[in-house]
Amino acid sequence: MASVPSSARTVEEIFKDYSARRAGILRALIYDVDEFYGICDPEKENLCLYGHPNETWEVNLPAEEVPPELPEPALGINFARDGMNRRDWLSLIAVHSDCWLLSVAFYLGARLNRNERKRLFSLINDLPTVFEVVTERKPVKDKPNADSGSKSRGSTKRSIDGQVKSNPKLAEESYEEEEEDDEHSETLCGSCGGNYNADEFWIGCDICERWFHGKCVKITPAKAESIKQYKCPSCMKRGRQ
């Protein structure tokens, strides 16, 4: 089975597809890493790692049809497994997976106009790469500015008045980006897909880095103040499996 095709066409649909495939790959390289490592037997044929739109992953042979319905991921990831340090091997696959995710997203977005492509990349760039997550590498922080509306990843919670409240203990690990106020509107709720609104309370997941309406995940501003590390429902479910 090759990569599952997608009917995504709008910026929001393509980003949702990208996020789901990314979540599946992260699951393979982090949560299910022992199973993934075992499947990638160097004695087998050329294998590829696929992330699917339902947040699952799969290791399989590449698509037989030429050209394939979607760009194909790196071929033969299993051959280098025993010749490399395990962590280095996983890091290499993470880099190739980032390239594949971008290629699929912009393949689906081939008919987008210039502004839509820019917006799509901005949404994608708002998330840490698979490589950064797998290697636990801290993204380079932009120079902070005086805009209190700038977003801070990691342990930040957005209050109703739009200000960001940080957990002091994890402040140095936060993923910060310098953004204009009008760019906040491009942030989508990971639950309902709704656009960002400064008048609503939002909370960011410290695991997958997605943002959610507080009402969608049943978290109030008061409850958020006592949360040291927030895990969204999807990440909590994956952690129990």
N, C-alpha and C positions, 0 to 999 in steps of 0.2 A: 504493500500500500504506500503510495507516494503522498506528498503533502496534500491535505484536504483543500480543495479549491474554495474560493470565497466569492460571495456576491457583493462584497463591500464596495461602495462607490463614492460615498461622501467622505469628507474629512473625518467626521465623527465615527463613521462605520469602519473606516480603514484603521483609525487609531485604536478602536475597540478590538479589531482583529489582531493588530500588532501586540496590544497589551496581553491578550489571551495567549497568543503563541509564545510570547516572552515568558509568561507565567508557567507555561508547560515546560519550557526549556530549563527555567530556574528550578523547577521541581525535580527534573532529572539530574541536574548537576549539584543539587544541595540536599533536598529531602530524600530522594530515591537514589542517591549516588552509588550506593553499594550494588543495588539492582542494575543500574545503568552500567557500572563498571564490569559486572559479570556478563552482561549481554554483549558487550563490545569485545568479543573473542577474536584475537588476531588470526585465528585459524579459519574464520568465516570469510565470506566474500566481502566486497566493498560495502560498508555500511554507512548510513547517514542518520543524523539526529533530526527529527522533525518535531516542531511544536504545532499543536492543532488549535483551531478557534474555540474549542471547548476547554482549554487550559490543561489538556493532557499532552503527553509526549510519546514518542515512538521511535525505536531504532529499527531501520529496515533498509532493504535494498533501494537504490534510486529508481525513479520512474522509468518505465520502459518506453513510453511514447516520446517521440522526438518531433517538435520541441515539446517539453512538458507543459502542463497547464499553468504552473507557477515556477519561478526560479528554484533551482535545486540547492540544498545545503551542501557543505563540504563533503566530498566523497572519500571513503576509506578511513574514517576516524579511528577504526579499530586497529589498523596496522601499526600505529605508533604507540599503542597502549603500553606494551611491555618494555619498550625501549626508552621510556621517559619516566621521570619522577611523576607519581600520580597527580600531585598538585599542579605540576607544569602541564601535564597532559590535559587536565580539566580546564586550565586557563587557556590553552590553545583552542580547545573546542568552544570555549566561551567567546573568544575573539571571532572565530568563524561564524558562530551563531549570531553575534551582533550584525555581522555583514549580511547574513542571510535574511534576518528580520528586516533590515533596511531595504534590501533588494525586493522582498515581497511587498512591503508597504508602498514603495514607489512604483512597483509594477502595477499594483492595484490603482495607484493614483496617477497613472500615465495621462489621464484625460483632465486632471485638475489644472486650474490656471496658476499663474505665478504666485498670487497671494495665497491661494489654497495650499500650494506645495510648501510655501513658507510657514503657514500655520501648522500644517501636518508635522513638519520637522521640528517646530517649536514644541509641540505637544510631546513628540518622541524624545526630544533632547531634555525635556523636563524630568525624565526618569533616568536613574543611573543605568549604565550599560550592564549587560549580563556579565561582562568581564569584571567590572567594578564590584558587583555583588559577590561573584564567586571568589574573587581574590581579597574581598573585604578592603578594597582600596578606597580611600576617601577622595571623592571628587574635588577638583580644585575649586576653591571658593572665589567668587567674584569679589571685588573690592566693595565693601558695604557702603550704602549711601544713606541719605537722611530720610528716605521714603519709608515711613513706618508700615506701608502696605506691601513691602517686598516680602516674598515668600521664603520661608526657611524650612527645609526638609528635615526629616529625622524626627526629632522629639517635639515638633512645634504643633500647636493647636490654634486654630483661627477662631477668634471670638466674634460675637454678633456685630461689634462696632468695626470689624475689619482689622483690628490690631492683632499682632502675632504674640503669643505667649510661649516662652521656651522653658523647657525643663533644664535647670542649671546643671544638673548632673551630666546630661548628655549634650550640652550645648555645643561642645567642640566637635561632636560627631554629626552635627546637623548638616544637611545638604542645602546650601544657600545659593540662590540665584538672584541677580539684579534684574528686575523686570519693571516695565512701565505699567501704570495702573490699568491701561486698556488691555494689556495682555492677560490680566487675571481672568477676563471673560472667556478665555480659551480653555480654562480648566474645566474638566468634566467630572461629574460625580461618578465614582466607580460602581455605584449601585444602580442609580436610575438613569445615568447618562446626561443629567441636566447640567446646564451651564452654571458657572460660578456667579454668585450674587453676593456683594459685600454686606448686604443686609441680613444674610443668613449665617448661621454657625456651621463651620466646616471643621473636619478633623482629618489628619493625615496618618495613614498606616505606616508604622516604622519598619515593616518588613517589605511590602511590595511597593511602597512609596506612592500609592494612589490616594486621592482625596475623596472624601465622602460628605454629603450633607449629614449633619448630626442626627436629624430626624430619620434619615434612611437607615442608620445603624443603631438608632436608639441610644445616642450619647448626648447628654445635655452639657452646656458649658460648665456647670458646677461639677458634674461627674468627670469631665475631662481634666479638671485641675488636679484630681487625685490619681490620674493614670500616668505612670512613669514610662511605660512603653505600650503604645496602642497597637493591637493586631485586629485587622478587619475580619469579618466573618469568614471570608474565603481562606485567609492565612491561618486562622484558628482551626478551620476544618482540615486543612492540609496537615497541620501540626499534629492532629489526633490520629491521622492515618499511618 
